[in-house]
């Protein structure tokens, strides 16, 4: 894949993903971006299906939708609201700790810089970039397993980890694509360029793909 091909690739991906459900983060942003809701939903989404994350988020936000009230909730109540997301007990404790720190250090306002966000308990660069891009509409590149996998399969990057992928993308991905990059590639990775046996025969970007690391495909 040539560097300039990324513009065509992303246009084709955008057209392709219209047939599938909107990712949970995009759904949360439809009513207007709320950094706190994006942050909490991202914590809930780890190793959890999108639909389960959406339902758990809705139940929790019906009880509390801001850091101050969340910080005052009992962990057991948060657990009950978010079950059955993966690791719900650990996540309930983390959500409360994050809320407390936001209230104490940031006066109840979720920070908008990567440096400040990763200081929150359990928040890594992926979550920080998602809050910045989806919650604040500010430049950032959220690299999860789907983005990392697809970029390497295409031959657009040659990296070992998502953090390495983010560093390379910050150097070569045109800034106009930064904010939307994750929201385009996640549904594409969930439905088309899947981790195992991707659907290469029907892929709209197959002409641009080097198929790095692919041994079996449909």
Secondary structure, DSSP 4 states (H G I P E B T S, - for coil): --GGGHHHHHHHHHHHGGGSPPPHHHHHHTT---HHHHHHHHHHHTTS-HHHHHHHHHHHHHH--SHHHHHTS-HHHHHHHHTTSTTHHHHHHHHHHHHHHHHHHHTT----SHHHHTTSTT--HHHHHHIIIIIT--S-----HHHHHHHHHHTS---SSHHHHHHHHHHHS-GGGHHHHHHHHHHHHHHTS-SSSB-GGG-TTGGG---TT---B-
